[in-house]
Amino acid sequence: MIMDINTLRSIVTVATFFVFIGIVAWAWSGRNAKSFEEAAQLPFKQDE
């Protein structure tokens, strides 16, 4: 069966949506909060 271009576009759109949801879930997970907080403070740290 030959895949129609619109079917391919739909599959890519759905896959991209799931990747986006995965990135959002990773960014908001509690496991990463400490490392993100440390990274956020890096510009404010002074060299010793």
N, C-alpha and C positions, 0 to 999 in steps of 0.2 A: 504494500500500500504506500503510495506517495503522499508525503506529508504536505499539507497546504501551508503557505507562508503565514497565514493567520493563526493556524494551530501552533506553529513554532513560536510565534510572537506571544501567544497566550501562555505557553509553557515557560518561556523565558521570563515573562512578567510574574508568574506565580513563583518561580524559583527565586527571583530577585526579592520578592516580598518576604519569603521565608528566610532568606539570608539577612534581610534587614531586621526582621523580628529576632533572629538569633543574636545579632550584634547588639540590639537594644537590651535583650535579656542579659547578655554578658556584661554590658556596661552598668546595668542597674543591680547586678547580683551583689549580695552582701559580702561574698568572699573577696571581692576586689576592692572594697571600700578603703581598706588601709593602704594598699599600694597606690590607689588613685589619690588619696589624701596626701601621701608623701610626694607624689609627682606634682601635685598642685602647689606644694610649698617650695619646690626647688628654686623658682626664680627669686624667692625672698631670702634664701639662705645666703649667708656671707661666707666667703672662703676663709679658712682658718690657717 
